[in-house]
């Protein structure tokens, strides 16, 4: 079974949402949320407080798992994937510890909205959370309720901005502040921080990057220094990810510039990645080049077979024999898959 991995995609502030059209169709709606609902509050000091629309919000779907018929088979988009792990952390007294993995669990199922109803997907999440012991179980279900209502509320906020992305830094800053306040309206601070710290760090960096890039008072050198300082303010995992992205972007450029000088390219690899990594990278590229060469030869001969007047089992056997001559057992599976889509 292939492992589930859904990359957190780096986007400049735009919050990754569900397919909201499906959300609106499948979720009972109330009127526009009160303006005060976007102001931060403490759930600990106001337990159970929610904006007036909560009575008809998607949180009401939690608790219906036992009354719904949920297919045993996962939705097609989730088939062959694994449920994200690490979401079931508890403290020394059995209380739930909010983590990014818990949000990933929610989004794992909710990403299949449209293939199944929202009710069914919420039931799937609820069934998974039942693996927890009390009090973590109740706390996780409460978090799910709050998160579902937050998803609906954030769609209203985004709609107020018209879905546009061409905003100046000041307007983007305002939207980010409103989104952060809304998160802490529906979720307690610890959960909001655990769920969104990564996103909010990226958002802040993107806003600062936009402000710097559009500041006419800065020289090119000042702009470079300011951008470097903004990047240094990111959490270390994000700084490392950006460094890796730049390094491989530089490598792609070096591959093009040094395509006719293998020795110079290998020296570049050693300096950029180290000796062992450079050797592995060179071996991988040689393997890929060898594959491309054999694939081209196979494709040419396959086309000749298709033009030779063969048909039915005779043609299929001839192509299978051709694959056997050009590819290993594992490669033959790949070649057959590529044949099926061309």
Buried (B, 14 or more C-beta within 10 A) or exposed (E): EEEBEEEEEBEBBBBEEBEBEBBEEBBEBEEEBEEEBBEEBEBEEEEEEBBEBBEBBBBBBBBEBEEBEBEEEBBEEBEEBEBBEEBBBBEEEEEBBBBBBBBBBBBBBBBBBBBBBBBBBBBBBBBBBEEBEEEBBEBBBBBBBBBBBBBBBBBBBBEEBEEEEEBEBEEBBEBBEBBBBBBBBBBBBEBBBBBBEBBBBBBBBBBBBBBBEEEEEBEEEEBEEBBEEBBEEBEEEBBEBBEEEEEEEEBEEBEEEBEEEEEEBBEBBBEBBEEEEBBEBBEEBEEEEEBEEBBEEBBEBBEEBEEEEBEEEEBEEBBEEBBEEBBEEEBBEBBEEEEEEE
